[in-house]
Amino acid sequence: MSDSASTAPRANPEIEITDDIVKEHGLTTDEYRTVLDILGRAPNLTELGIFSVMWSEHCSYKSSRVWLKTLPTKGPQVIQGPGENAGVIDIGDGEAAVFKIESHNHPSFIEPYQGAATGVGGILRDVFTMGARPIASLNALRFGDPDHPKTRHLVSGVVAGIGGYGNCIGVPTVGGEVNFHKAYNGNILVNAMTVGLAKADKIFYSAAAGVGNPVVYVGSKTGRDGIHGATMASAEFSEDSEEKRPTVQVGDPFTEKLLLEACLELMATDAIVAIQDMGAAGLTSSSVEMADKGGVGIRLDLDRVPMREEAMTPYELMLSESQERMLMVLKPGREDEARAIFEKWELDFAVIGQVTESGALELFWHGEPAAAIPVSPLVDASPMYERPWEPTPPRAPIAPAEVPAPADYGALLLDLVADPDLASRRWIWEQYDHLIRGETRMPPGAADAGIVRLPKEGTAIAERGPAKALAVTTDCTPRYCLADPEAGGRQAVAEAWRNLTATGATPLALTNNMNFGNPERPRIMGQFVGCVRGMGAASSALDFPVVSGNVSLYNETNGEAILPTPVIGGVGLLADADKAVGLALPGAGYRLYLVGETAGWLGQSIYRRLVEGVEDGAPPPVDLTVERRNGDFVRDQIKSGHIAACHDLSDGGLAVALAEMAMAGGVGAAIAVEDAADTLPPHAWLFGEDQARYVLAVAAPNAAAVEQAATGASVPLVAIGETGGDALKLGGLATISVAALGTAHEGWLPTYMSGEG
């Protein structure tokens, strides 16, 4: 501890730290006792605020760290795993993909436009802080029951916020997912993911170094928006959640675009020693994390911080979460060079401190000490709890014969494709610019994953030859996670892996966003533990390591928790972007094959929810050995050029997958249900949600090669029909025109958002 940390700093009016003030800052009695031990005295208000945000659930992961450490995070492709602003993987040719997913759940419920917009802005900064140019964004959204009075307003605001920020900064939004469930009535989920491209030998990190080196603030000015944002995100909502509106940050995508370009320009030099985004907890977290990772101290003269409001205090400056700001450590003597770049881009630039050997965070206000905290104890003594947890009771499997068949298969399929969880998201993604930069290989919904081609700098498109591409996806099935957290965690990872595979991409790594209720409830903590265990098993079995992520807990209102929602963001690599396949049936005369075994699993299925109005039974089992075998076969056949279209099977089973392929291609198909279903009831074969399955469309000349390869790989492959005509024919059970399917599929969301639905 430095000398300045041994006595209470003098700046600011003295405020007695009472038990009520400590409680308002979210610290427990034991945590506050640790604060007193670290400082050897009572903190002042600024110091209390710093401990509060750094030890909040949002910043410290105090309930989740012990379990997150069990996840597999290494692999030959991993350059940087968890612990930095974003994960980094090697994609060959001296290039690296940089990516992460983060939540902005609580702010988006309170103020949907700005909450979602600043969520996008924050994840973009996490990526370009590492030296990467963002090339694609995705999102995973969960809303309440469509009939809930707030849902339509929240959908409108969140979608507008994502589009408004992403479109303005010029990064295409190429994929994502949207679901509705009453469990999210009081807490929506807004998870934002960004992927960037960097040089593998030019990655920037956050560890401060070099005693005496200047600490520099760049970007927007600091205001009072977002104060206590990290604390607010670490607590349950109650009836007064609307009063928390002032804690929601306000974003400016045009300033972020300038900040992006200025940072990348400076990164092209060798002036930067370390760089950190000012995200949750703002200047506090950025300075503390940089000092801790570098094993140094940092002195900040807070009166030098660019401010946009009058009479701001050290407490407010340290806790503000104003957007579009960065903290840097520069090499000595490079200040003027850096200043010229940021002033050219019309951004604030200020030298606000220096790296010290004190090992402390020392804050000054007009020359007077304002706070002094030893960094290592602040970080190392951050609470880490092994909270009590209880396993989720197992649910009994539902036998196919227990579930009634529909009276009208055609009418049921029309209802399924118009279900809020399965209906077209066109109304949403048309508000996102998915074509900006000109490298998006397919529009959203055209393939099981978004596909973005990687440009070859300095080479004309016509001359560059085959270009690589990244495939990106977000996936989770929360109702599976509620029924069986471990199986649900496995399935979330496996589905992301399948969706990448279905395009022909080789899955490389994942990021996760763990959205759960109150971890102080053993039942909720048990959900978290189960999902982590399942995710870890799947990541290991599929060579799909976790390189970054985010935890969002306390997603509850008045004790009502969300469904456990561990969203998986996956990234895969295509050696040749032109060989990627989508899900659209390409024309008439193609043979259709079903890959994988079908047991007619209807527990937790969309079919059962629609037909019987229940969500019960065990979710489908996930055999990771089978997932790997079947997926590797499908990917090899795509790379061989034998597959014209591919779609993995998930919600709604085979019938919904076929309908989606028919609608995407505008081509019908005839399926031999009675022959293929064999001993299963037809509705179980058509709508069961068994895992590790794909539908393939294969040109007749390639059929023999595909069948032979499946036999050689011991992969179950069943010929189920052929493409052609203008209707989907489900044996003798139903004939539904592709046009009618399309009308039902495309109509629900626009009608709902117009207020007519």
N, C-alpha and C positions, 0 to 999 in steps of 0.2 A: 504494500500500500504506500502511496506517495505521502509526503508530509501534509499536503493539502487535504488528504482524505482523513487525517487524524482528528481534525476539529471541524465543526459544522461550518459550511460555507455561509458567507454573510449576505450575499445578494438577495434581493426580494424581501418584501415584508414577511416577518416571521409568522407562520401559521402553526399553531399547535396541532400535532398529529394525534388525533383522537381515535378511539376504537371505531367510531362511525366512519371516519375518513378512510381508515384502513380497509374497512368492509366495503365501502363504496369503490375502492380500487381493486376489489376482487381477491385480496390476499386473505388467507386463513390465519388464525392465531399462530399456528406453528410456523407458517411461512414468514410472517412478520417477525417472529422471534429470530429466525435465521437472518433476516435483514439486519436486525440489531447486532447480532453476533458478527456479521461481516463488517459492518461499519464501526462497531465499537461505540456507538452512540445512536440517538434517534435520527432518522433521515429528515431532511426538509421536504417540502412538497414536491419539488422537481425530482429529487432522488426517489421518493416514494413512487412517483409516476413512472420512472424508468424501471424500477423493480416490477411494478404492476404489469407493464406491457411485456417486458422480457420474460416474465414468469406466467403470462397468460397461456391458456390452452392453445390459442391460435399461434403463438410464437414459439412456445417451448415444447409442445407435444407431450406434456407431462403425463397424460394418461395413455399415450400410444407408443412412446419411444421404445419401451421394453419389448413390445411385440413387433414393431417395424424392423428392429434389428435382426429379426429372424428371416427376413425376406432375402432371396438370392439377388445380389447386386453386381456380380462380376461376370466377366466373359471376355473372350478375345476381342470382341467388338467394342467393349466399353472403355471409353477414354476417361469419363468422369461420371461417377455414380451419385447417389444422394449426398447432399451436404453443401452443394453450391446452388447458384440461382437456378440452374437447369441441368439436366443430364446431357451427356455428350457421347455419341457413338461414332465409330469409324465406318464410313461407307465406301472406302476405297478411293483411289486416285487422288490421295491427299486431301479428301473432303470429309467433313464431319456433319452429322445431323445433330442439332441442339433442340431439345424439346422438354416441355413440362405442361402439366395441367394444374389449375388452381381453382378454388371456389370463391364466389362472392355471393353466398347464399343470404345471409342476414341483411346486408345492404340492399340486395335486389328485392327482398320482400317489402322493405320499408319504402324504398324509392326505386321502382323497377328500371326506369331509363338510366339514371346515373349509376345505380348499382351494377347493372349489366355492362354499361359502357366502361366504367373504371375497372371492372373485372377483366375486360379485354385489354385495356391499356396496361394493367399490371402484368399480365402474362406476356405481353409483347416485350415489355422492358426486361423481364427475367431472361428472355432469349437473347435480345440484342446486347444486354450487359455482358454476355459471354463472348461477344465478338461476332455473332451470327446475324445475317440478314434474314428477317422473318419471311417465309415463303408460303405459309399456309396456316390457317386457323380452323378450329373446330369448336363445337360446344356440345355439352350434354345438359339438357334442361328437364326438370321435373316440376310439374304443376299439379294443383289440386283437382278435385272433381270438376268437370266442365260445368256442372250445375251450381257450383259454389259461387256466391255473388262477387268474389274478388278475382276469380280465375281469368276471365276474359281481359280485365284490366291489366293483370300481371303479365299475361302472354303478350299483349300489345306493347307494353312498356319495355319488357325484356328484349323482345325481338327488335324493336326500334333502336334500343340502346346498343345492342350488338352490331346491328347493321350500320348505325350512325357512326360508331367509332371505327369499326373495321374498314368500312368503305372509304372513309376519309383518309385513313393512314395508308391505304393502298396495299393491304394484304388480303388475298382471297380467302373467303370462308368456304371450305370445300366439303365439309361433312359434319356429322353430329347426330344427335338423337333427341327426341322429345317424347315424354310420356306424361300421362295424366293418372292420378290416383288420389283418393280422398285423404290418404295419409299425409299428403303434402299440402293440405288446405291451409295449415298454419305456418308452414315453412317450405317455401319453394327451394329448388336447387338450381343454381346457375354455375356450372363448371366450364371454364374456358381453357382451351389448349392451343398452343402455338408451336410450330416447328420452324426452325431456321437452318440456314446453310452457312457453314464456316470452313475456313482452312484448318485442317487437323492440327497443324503446328502453330496456329495463331489463336488459341483459346485464351480468354481473359478470366482471371480469377479474382477473389475478393480479399485475399490475405494482405493486410497492410505490412509494409516493410520500409526500412531506412529511416533511422532516427534523424529528425530534422526535415524530412521530406514534407512538402506542402500538402495539406488536405484541402480539397477543392469542392465547392458546391456548384452544380450546373443545372440548368433547366428553368422551370417556372419558379415564381416567387412562392413563399410559404404563407398560407393563411390559416384560418381556424377550422377549415373543413377536415373532417375525419378524426378529430381528437377523440380518443377512447374507442376508435374503430376496432382495434384488436381485442380490447376488453369486451366490447359489445358482441363480437363474434365468438366469444368464449362463454356465453351465458344463454340460458333458455329465454325465449320470448314469453311475455305475459300480456295482459290486456293493455299495458301502456307502451307497446312497441312503437306506436306511431310517434311517441314523444322522442324516440331516438333518431328521428330524421336528421337532426344536425350532425350526427356522426357519419353520415354518408358523404363520401368524397364527391367532388365535381371534376369531371374530366374534360380535356381539350385535345382532341385528336390531331388538330393542326399543329399544336405545339409539340405533341409527341412525335409527329413526323419530322419536325425540325431537329428534335433531340436525337432521334434515330440517326439521321444523316450526319449530324455533328459528331456523335459518338463514333460512328464508323469511320469518319474522316480522321479523327484523332487517333483511332486505333490503327490506322494505316501507318502511323509513325511508331516510334518506340518510347513515347513520352509517358505512357501509363504504367504505373507499378501495380495498382489494384483498383478495382471499380466495383461498386455495389449499388443496386437499385434501392431507392427509398420507397419500400412497399409498406407492409403492415408495420406499425410503430415507427414509421418514418425515419427521422434522423437518429433516433435512439437505436433501432435495430441495425441500421446500416453502419453506424460508427462502432457499436459494440461488437458486431460480428467481424468487421474488418480488423479491429484490434485483437480480438481473441484468436482468430485464425493466424494472425501474424505474430502472436506472442509479444505484443508491444502495447504501449499506451497511446492515447490520442488526446490532444488538447484542442478544444473548440472555443472560439470567441464568438458567442452567439449573436452579439450585436452586429456582426458582419454578415449574418444570414440575410439574403434578400427577402424582404417582407412586403406583403401587399395589404396588410391591415395595420392600423394604428395601435400603439400601446400593447404589443404582444409581449408575453413574458417568457422566460426560459422554459417554464413548464409547458406552455403552449407550443413553443418552437420545437421542443424535443418530441412531443407526442402528436403533432400535426401529421395527418396522412394526405396532405395536398399532393396532387398527382404530378407526373412528368418531371421528376427530380432524380438526380444521381449524385453520389458521393464518390470522389476519386482521390487516390494518392498519386501524385506526379513525381517524376524525377526532378531533382533540384535544377533550377534554372530554365525549366520548360514552361513556366507559367505564362509568359507572354505569347508563346507559340500557341498554347491551348486557348488562351483568352481570345486571340484573333479568330480562331475557328468558331468559337461559340458566339462571339459578337457578330461574325459574318452571318450566322444563322439566326441572329436576333434573339439570342437566349441569354439569360443571366449567367454570369460567371463570377465567382468570388472565392478568394483564398480565405478560408474561415478557421484554419488551424494548422497543426503540424503533428507528425508522428513523434512520440516521445519514448523514453526508456522507462517511464514511471510504472508501466503496467496498469495504469488507471485511466478511466474516462474522467477528464478534468474539464469542467465547463466554467467559462467566465462570461461576465455580463458587464460591459463597459469597464473592464479591468478588475472587477471584483469577483471573487470566487462565487459560483452559483451552485455547483455540485461537484462531488468527487467520490467516485466509486471504483474500487479495484475490479478490474475486468474479469480476471480468472474466477474469483469466487462468485461473481455475478452470474457467470455462465455455468461453472461447474456445480454450483449449489442449486441450480435450477431444479425445482422439484421433479422427480420421476416416480410415479406411483404404480405399484402393481395392484391395481384395483381388484376387489373381489369380483368374480364372474361366475355365472352359472350357464351350463350348456342349454341350448334350445332342445326341448323334448322332441324326439323323433316322431315324424308323422308316418302313418301307414301308407304304403303304395295303393294306388287306385287301379283295380283291374279294369281292362277295357270293357268287359261285360257289365260292369257296374254303372257305366255312363251311357245314357240313352242316345240313340241315333237321332239325327234331325228328321223332322217330318218332310222337309224340302231341302235337299242338299244345295240346290242352286240359290235359293233365298238365303240360306245360311252363309254361303260364301260371299254373297253380296253384302250381308251384314258384317262379316268379318273384315273385308277390305275397307269398309267404312267405319270400323271401330275407331274411337279416338286414339288408341295406341297403334293402330296399323294404317290409318288413313294417310294419304299423301301429305307430305310436308312442303309442297310446292309454294303455298302461300307464305311460308317462312323463308325458304331459301331464295326465293326470287327477290326478297328484300336485302339479301347479302350479295355483294359483288364477288362472284366466284370465278370470274374470268380475268380480273385485273392481273397484270404482269404477263398474261398470255401463255402461261405454262400449265394451266389446268387441263389435264388429259380428258376428263369426263365430268359432266355436271353432277351435282349432288343427286343421289338416287339412281344413277346409271350403273353403278357398280357397288359391290359390298364394302368398298373403302374408297375414300377420296384419293385421287392420283394426281401428283404434281411432278411434271418433268423438271429435271435439273438442267439449267442452262450451262452451255459451255462458253465461258467468257472469251471474247475476242474471236469467236468463230461464227461465221454466218450460219444460220439455221440450215440452209440448203447444203452446206459443206460439212457439217459436223458429224454426220453419220449417226449411228444409234446413240440415243441419249438415255441416261439413267433416269429413274423416277422413284419417288418415295410414295408408298401407299400408307394412308393414315386412317385411323378409325377410333371411335369411342363406343364402348359397349358395357352393359350391365343389365341383369334381369332381377330387379329388387324383390319380386314376389318369391323367386327361388331362394334368395338370401334370407328372407324372413322364415321360410319353411324349414330350411336347412342351411345355416350360414356357411358351413364348410363346403358343401356341394355347390352353393351359390357362388362362393369365391372361386372355386375351380372353374365353374361354368363361365364366369365373367371373363377370366383370362383366356379360356379355350375359345370363346366366341370371338374375341378380338383377334386371336391367332388365326381362326378360321376365316374371318372376313378379309384379312390380309392375304391369306393363302388363296382365297377364291378369285383374287385378281391376278394371281401368278407371282405375287411378291413373296420374298423370303422374310418372315418376321424376324426382327432383330432385337427389339427391346420395348419395354413399356414404361409408362408413367401411370400413377394411380391417384384418384381423388376419393378419399375415404369419408363418406358422408353418413353420420350416425346420430343417434339421440344422445341423451345424457349418460356419460360413462360412469357416473356415480351410482347408477342403477345396475345391479349385477346382471340383469337380463340383457340390457343394452350392451354392457361390456362383453358379455358372452357372445353376442352377435359379432362384435368387432373381432374378438379372438378367433372365432370360427372362420370368418371371412379371410382373415390374414393367413390362417393355416391353409385354407383351400387355395388361396392365391399363390402362396409360397410353393405348394406342391405342384401346381400347374406350371408356374414359371420355371421350376427346375426341370420338370419332365419335358417341357417344350423348348428348352434353351432360349428362354424369353425373359431375360433379367429385368429387374426393376431399377431404373436409373434416376428417377426423380418422383416427386409426388407431393401430396398435400393432405392434411387431415382437417375435417370440419366436423366438430362435435357439438353437442347441445342444440341440435336441430329439433327442438321440441317447443310446443306452445301449450301452456297450462297442463304439462305432464303428458301430452299426446305426442309421441315420437313419430318421425318419418319412418318409412321402410328402410332397412339397412341397404345402403346404396354405394358399394365400392366400384366406382366408375373406372374402367380401364381404358387408357389411351395407348394405342399400339402404333408402332412404326415399322414398316417393312421396306425392302429394297427390290426394285425391278432393274435388271441389267439393261433391258431395252424397253423403253416406255411404250413403244409401238406394239409390243407383244402382250400388253395388259388386256385382260378380257373383262367385259361387263356382264350384266345379268340379262340383257335384252335378247329375246329369241331373234336370231338373225334372219329368218325367212322360213320358207316351207321346205320340207324334206329332210330336216335334221332329226336324228334319233335322240331320244331323251333317256338318260340313265339316272338311276338313283344310287348314290354311293353310300354305303353304311347299312347297318342292320336296323330294322324297324320293329319295335316291340309294341307300338301303339300307346306310348306313354302319355296319359291324359291328366295326371296329377299336376296341379298348378297351371294348367293350360289355359290359353285364351279361349279355346273352344268351350271348355267347361264353364268358364266365367260367363260367357255369352249365353250358353244354352241353359245352364242351371243356376246362374247367379251366385256361384260360390268360388272361393279360392281356397282349396284345401287339398290334402294329400301330400305325399312326398314329391319333390321336384325330380326331374329326370336325372338318373345317375350319369356321372362323367367319368369314363374310362380313359385315362390320359394316354395309355399305350395305344389304344384304338384311335384316339384323336391324332396322335403323331403319325401313326401308320396311314390312316386315310388321308390326312392332309398332305403328307409328303407325296403320296401317289397323285393326288389332284394337281399339286404344284408341278410335278414332273411332267404330267400330261399337258398342262398349259404351256410349259416351256418348250415342249416338243412340237407345239403347234397343232395338237390334236383336238383341242377344246375350243369351240366357237363362243360359248357362253357358259357361265358358272354362277351358281347362287347357293349360299349355305342355307340350311334349314334351321329356323329358330321359332319365333312366335307364330302360331297358327299352323305350323307343320308344313307338310308337302303341298297341300292344296293352296295355301296362301303363297308359298314360294312360286308355284307354277303360275298363279294368277299374276304375281308381280312381274315375272319374266314375260308373260304374254302381253301385259299392259305396256311394259317398257319397249317391247319390239313391235307392238301393233300386229302381232301374229298369234293365231290360235294354236291349239294342240289337242290331240286325242290321246287319252290315257286309258290303258287297259286295267281298270281298277280291279275287276273281278279276278283276273289272272294273277296280277302282281300281289294283291293283298293276301292271297293264299288262305291261311287259317285265321287271319285277323278280321274282326268286324271292319267293314269298309270305313266307317267314320274314324276308327282308331288309326287305321293306316293313313288316311288322308290328313288328319288333324293332330295326330300325336306329335309331341315335341322331343322325340328322341334326339340325342346329341351325336356329334361326329358325322353328320350327313351333309351331302351336297347333291344338287341336281346339275347334270351336265348336258349341254346340247352339243352333239357331235355330228359332223358331216359324214354321210354314209361311207365315203372312201377311208375314213379314219376309224370306223367302228371296230374293225377286227383288231387293230393295233391297241386300242384302248381296252378291249375285252381281254386280250392276251396279257397286257401289262397288269391288269387287275388280278388275273389268276396268278401271275408270277409273284405279286406282292401280297397275296392272300387277302385282298380287299374285297368285301362284298359289293357286287355290282349287279344291278337288276335293270334290264331294259323295260321301260314303263310306257313308252309311246313314241309318237312322232309329231313334229310340228306341221302346221298348215291350217288353212281356212281362217275364218274370222271369229271362231268361238272356241272356248275351252270346254272340251267334252270329257266328263268324268265317267267313263264307261257308260253304262246304262242308267246311271244315277242322276245325271244333270247335264245340260248343255247351256252354257251362259255365254252370251256374246262378249267379245273383248271390249266392245264399245260400252256395254252396260256395266262391266266391271270398272272401266275407266271413269264413267260418270259417278258411280258410287264412291270410288276411291278418291277422286279429286274433289268431290263436292263437300265433304263434311267440314273441313277446316274453314274454307272461305265462308260457308253458310254460318258456321258457329261464330266466327269473328265479326260477321256483319250484324250479329244480334238476332238473326232470324232462326238460328238453330236452338 
